[in-house]
Amino acid sequence: MTPTILRQLWSVVETTQSNTLLKLDDASLVQWLLKQIKNQASLDQQEIHVLSDYIYSRLNLIRDLAQER
């Protein structure tokens, strides 16, 4: 996973309305975030898998950030 993809992910998290991030269950949130990143960058299957695992591991942080806004 490149630093650019990581920056794009966290940019999406920061600019997405909090209620969108909070209302989705885990699997839906991961898929929604992946879709947003795939719209910005072409990812191969390996990158998608790695990014998906990364997002799953950061779900609590993503939701905490959304709640604080």
C-alpha positions as CSV (number, residue, x, y, z in Angstrom):
1,M,0.0,0.0,0.0
2,T,1.4,3.3,-1.0
3,P,1.6,6.5,1.1
4,T,-0.6,8.1,-1.6
5,I,-3.4,5.6,-1.1
6,L,-3.2,6.0,2.7
7,R,-3.5,9.8,2.3
8,Q,-6.5,9.3,0.1
9,L,-8.1,7.0,2.6
10,W,-7.7,9.4,5.5
11,S,-8.7,12.3,3.3
12,V,-12.0,10.5,2.5
13,V,-12.5,9.7,6.2
14,E,-12.0,13.4,7.1
15,T,-14.2,14.8,4.4
16,T,-17.1,12.4,4.8
17,Q,-20.0,13.4,6.9
18,S,-19.8,11.8,10.3
19,N,-23.3,10.3,10.1
20,T,-22.3,8.4,7.0
21,L,-19.3,6.8,8.8
22,L,-21.3,6.0,11.9
23,K,-24.5,4.6,10.4
24,L,-22.8,1.8,8.3
25,D,-22.0,-1.6,9.8
26,D,-18.4,-2.8,9.7
27,A,-18.5,-4.6,6.3
28,S,-20.6,-1.9,4.7
29,L,-18.2,0.8,5.9
30,V,-15.2,-1.0,4.6
31,Q,-16.8,-1.6,1.2
32,W,-18.0,2.1,1.0
33,L,-14.5,3.4,1.8
34,L,-12.9,1.0,-0.7
35,K,-15.3,2.2,-3.4
36,Q,-14.4,5.8,-2.7
37,I,-10.7,5.0,-3.0
38,K,-11.2,2.9,-6.1
39,N,-12.9,5.9,-7.7
40,Q,-9.8,7.9,-7.2
41,A,-7.1,5.4,-8.0
42,S,-6.8,2.1,-9.9
43,L,-6.0,-0.7,-7.5
44,D,-5.1,-4.3,-8.2
45,Q,-6.5,-7.2,-6.2
46,Q,-3.5,-7.3,-3.9
47,E,-3.8,-3.6,-3.0
48,I,-7.6,-3.9,-2.5
49,H,-7.0,-6.8,-0.1
50,V,-4.3,-5.0,1.9
51,L,-6.3,-1.8,2.0
52,S,-9.4,-3.7,3.2
53,D,-7.4,-5.4,6.0
54,Y,-6.0,-2.0,6.9
55,I,-9.5,-0.4,7.1
56,Y,-10.8,-3.2,9.2
57,S,-8.0,-2.8,11.6
58,R,-8.8,1.0,11.9
59,L,-12.6,0.9,12.1
60,N,-12.6,1.9,15.8
61,L,-10.3,4.9,15.0
62,I,-12.4,5.9,12.1
63,R,-15.6,5.8,14.1
64,D,-13.9,7.7,17.1
65,L,-12.8,10.4,14.7
66,A,-16.3,10.7,13.2
67,Q,-17.9,10.9,16.7
68,E,-15.6,13.7,17.7
69,R,-16.7,15.9,14.9
